[in-house]
């Protein structure tokens, strides 16, 4: 019965993706922890963390795709929600350092002692508790997104204007978090973490568990996205994407639908950030850089906007490329990334998955013509996805 | 002054060489000076202080050298005859010189001479005294700095000297400064109230910030002096606040001009094509690098033309950036019509490529772009000092704006551009070749960005990241000002510039910028299409 409920809400691809993610959530840690290092199937810890990082990016991309691919809201500020989630987690990790910091203050993190602060600012209270911090990971980005979206969608700020003000949002946060007075460590950010939930954050076991958590959360995000998209609400969202005014004339409160999916997406991004921070060991204001948010958009575009698993493929591929290029040919990376932006928008408007889809359609077409029988079959992939059109 | 000491001094006056007195200064004959110099070797500091002030009162130019030596501890007194001499250690002796005439004396064994002691208070007195003495100098810069020194020390002792100097002074500017200094000294002395009140009037006429420093200590004095000081402080504060506001406005206008230059090209492309060109900042950057290249060529082949380098760079930058713009439009953007958000991504990609190209070509670090002589320096306007570059950039931005308005309003291209902005399909039906209008618009917008780059190369570091610093601000200007109307861009740029400068003193530069960003975000909610929005159905595509 559960499987039936599951499959009414997830399509075949989504199901495969979830199954795969759950599988690697178990297999990768097992391989890392149980297999001897000499085994060809052993995955070293650094690789576990690296893939874990890619998966948090993938989670961010899924969140972004939910608003851009399915609702036509191009956010150039999703990095802000990601970073806010990361800061919430970072604050928890900072509090866990306790007296082991350089200045050995039992309560204050090092940078506050350095700034000669006498007591913890009010917004740092409660972050010594993991569950409070975990709540903040979703609440803070969610609240910001809700407030921002409530204002923006109600006044019908759309298209390029919306993209620009989301960029302004992350830029303003970037400037704010760079300030030492903000109480978030200024441009050094938060780092030197020791442990999470009592486990040493550097240990291989912890790393594997973080990886497993990331993969499972990503699977959950895929499920939630599919659930939303396949519900009636999802149809309305696609309608908003393709013809916003028409949906409004049909009597739908477009702003509420947008606000809902926007807030959910921001919360997902926050979770992605929270999983990212313990795996890379640092969070600093550069995560708010507008360029980061735009890069996240290209992950979605490469994989295929408006598909559930495209963003995951895009995020992993692009970041793998980034890791490879920045190490092997650092001067070429920006050329490659820039060219990727241009090529994808020009030639692959539906991303890799779209390419795959049209390739299959073509094959099916040719087969049908050869047989010279019934009319060509409809491309199954595109049934629930009308052509992405101009978002304006 | 015992007679024998005097006598010995006269005996020692051998080989008197005439000290060429400085024309402006009065020379006192040695017979008068000698006992005063001897008095420096007094038994206690008080006597020495008195001797110093006596010496200073003579106004003789040699005094400053003697006092210098005293302050440096080079002035000695012989134990036997109490002669004061300038000594330098030379083995077990002091090589001695006469302090007044500069003639060499017989070496004095170290054991039979004693250094004239000075303490810190004396050194301070000496420093002030020397300051007073140079009031009589021949050199106008020295006199000016002496007057400024007294304005700082406010030593009442220097009043008579200042009186002399004021009487002798011919340069009007220095004279005013000296009168200020005298007034300051009077305020610091125990002169009568009416004298002080006159001095307050004198002081408050001068540099307001200095005057504030002089008057504040008097504010709490009882009686008419205190009241006069308080009134003067109030009026100075009002004046300062006024000029401060003017300075904020001018700085804001110059920041706004920078924003205007950076944003105006963006506004044109956005207005006509509905595309935010993310590579716009890189067009600015390329304009700045064009300036660099032009200057390099001029440096190597025609150094005399350097002052005209910017004028040569302007058309060059317009053509280079504009050409690249046309290529980008023809090569990439025209395939993305009707998909504004994807154009945004593609142009972002272009910006990355251009940045990296410039980085590979010219290196990642800043390149040196020189300022022509007419951009350097500054001038005073009332109580504020403005640099010429600041003024020029305002003039330049406004001229670009005016020229662009002319192009839009008076040329065929402008007419077509406006038609396409208002209703693309209708314009197309009327026979306007919209693709060409798009290409030329994009070229024009990019070319103007290049021109902006020439201007920005004068006030900012020219590096591959130059454009990144301006792109977000330019977006803000465009969305704030609204599309399809350049006046919106002008008003938007200037109000953002001025708002930034007025917020800075209260909130600091960074917080001020954050506040402006948040205000824009909120403003967009109120007017989703900016300040000057085009009305009509064409917009709601």
Interface residues (C-beta under 8 A of the other chain):
Chain A: X74 X148 X151 X152 X154 X155 X156 X157 X158 X159 X160 X161 X163 X164 X165 X167 X168 X169 X171 X172 X175 X176 X178 X179 X245 X290 X291 X294 X297 X298 X301 X331 X334 X335 X337 X338 X339 X340 X341 X342 X344 X345 X346 X349 X390 X391 X392
Chain B: X270 X274 X275 X276 X278 X332 X335 X336 X338 X339 X340 X341 X342 X343 X344 X345 X346 X348 X349 X350 X351 X352 X353 X354 X355 X356 X357 X359 X360 X468 X472 X475 X476 X479 X510 X511 X513 X514 X517 X518 X520 X521 X522 X524 X525 X526 X528 X529 X540 X541
